Amino acid sequence: MNQERRQRPPRRRRKVSVKETPFLGLPYSRTQYLLLFVGIVLILLGFGLLYTGDAVFSTVSLVLGYVVFVPVALWPWRRRARAQESS
């Protein structure tokens, strides 16, 4: 009853997609720069709406820009994943 164990095939390395590599040599990915751009547009829209006197939509736009989009864009997701792979 001496059965040989099947050997597992070697794990394939995951190919790095274009979105995960730094964008034009800059420290963040293309997705992060896009999120940062959306956050800045929402902030400018919020100040524009605040200037016109709309308190509700300007507040929502400013909060989304400052609290959601900009911090998510600046969060180091890819850099942390690369640091864990190399160790």
LUMFI-880545 format. One record per residue (C-alpha): residue in one letter; x, y, z. Coordinates in steps of 0.2 Angstrom, whole numbers, plus 5000, padded with zeros to 4 digits. Example, Ala and Ser with C-alpha at 12.3 -4.5 7.8 and 13.67 -1.06 7.14 Angstrom:
BEGIN
A506249785039/S506849955036/
% end
This chain:
BEGIN
M500050005000/N501450124997/Q500650254986/E501750394979/R501050564982/R500650664968/Q501850814966/R500950984965/P501451084949/P502451234954/R501451394958/R501351514944/R501851684947/R500551814945/K500851924930/V500952114935/S499652204925/V499852374918/K498752454931/E499952394945/T501552464939/P501952634943/F501252764931/L502552854921/G503852814934/L502852904947/P502552824965/Y500752794963/S499752684950/R498652754937/T497052704947/Q497652804962/Y497952954951/L496252944944/L495452934961/L496453084966/F495853174951/V494053134955/G494353194973/I495053354967/V493553384955/L492353344969/I493153464980/L493153604967/L491353564963/G490953574982/F491653744983/G490753804968/L489053734975/L489453824991/Y489753984982/T488053974974/G487253944991/D486853754990/A487253695007/V486753505005/F487553454989/S489153554993/T489353475009/V489153305002/S490353334988/L491653415000/V491553265012/L491653134998/G493153224991/Y494153255007/V493653105017/V493452965004/F494252994987/V495853084992/P496352975006/V495952814996/A497052884982/L498452914993/W498352755003/P499952644999/W499052484993/R500252424979/R501752474989/R501252375004/A500852224992/R502552234984/A503452245001/Q502652085007/E503051994991/S504852034992/S505051975010/
% end
